[in-house]
């Protein structure tokens, strides 16, 4: 007799093999695709840019400019107050009376809202170019009609490329500013002079009405002679290449030349310093030592005179203090 089919067999088989739905429920989702190398670089650069933007220095508020008479420009966008400016009294600057009077008049016009020129003070070393700028600022700023509203801002030669940023910050102020760059010159393939050139006369915005630029340099055209000659010899059109760089000096409307002083002018500087600081010394002894001091240094200038006076004051026990 044939056996009947076992009806329970399918049930056992169903217990042994889990249902497809159950397997689908326990199945893990597929792992996300790994970021490509390029995507990781983009993400990292975006994070760096966000951090730099958050850490960037905010422009200084113009109302804080009333805290001091002089500042040093930082290319990060800050004006650092100078509590005490190193300068000498205007009356102690001997042998440069003509340049002094011209710069004072130009500065007075500017500080009182009248038209004035950017100034380039060029010439012999140690003849008081930078001292004159600082003394002129102090003299004009003390006038009752100016009343401390003329500020002196020094920008270092290596920060010239940030000059447009400084102009933008000063433009919104109701104060007047002398932007001062000491020992300005350009060498080699330095192209930062183009930033200065644009601020002086070029560019869409140009120089703000409340800003004037004073610069000192040993060079009349702010360029080394060998740099000019190299431009002539290597350029397709030498005349145009040299003209582009020499024209930078032309953007300064006022040129003041400083030349080596005579022996009488040098001695007048020495005597003026000694009288001002009340250094007691016999005049013949003073003259003899001052001339000997200049001879050992191979030059006569205001700087050499000041160095000699410091030597004499030290020997005599006299303390020297410059104006603030």
Buried (B, 14 or more C-beta within 10 A) or exposed (E): EEEEEEEEEEEEEEEEEEEEEEEEEEEEEEEEEEEEEEEEEEEEEEEEEEEEEEEEEEEBEBEEBEEBBBBBBBBEBBBEEBEEBEBBBBEBBBBBEEBBEBBBEBBBBBBBEEEBBBBBBBBBBBBBBBBBBBBBBBBBBEBEEBEEBBBBBBBBBEBBBBBBBBBEBBBEBEBBBBBBBBBBBBEEEBEBBBBBBBBBBEEEEEBBEBBBBBBBBBBEBBBBEEBBEBBEEEEEEBEEBBEBBBEBBBBBBBBBEBEBBEEEBBBBBBBBBBEBBEBEBEEEEBBEBBBEBBEEBEBBBBBBBBBBBBEBBEEEEBEEEBBE
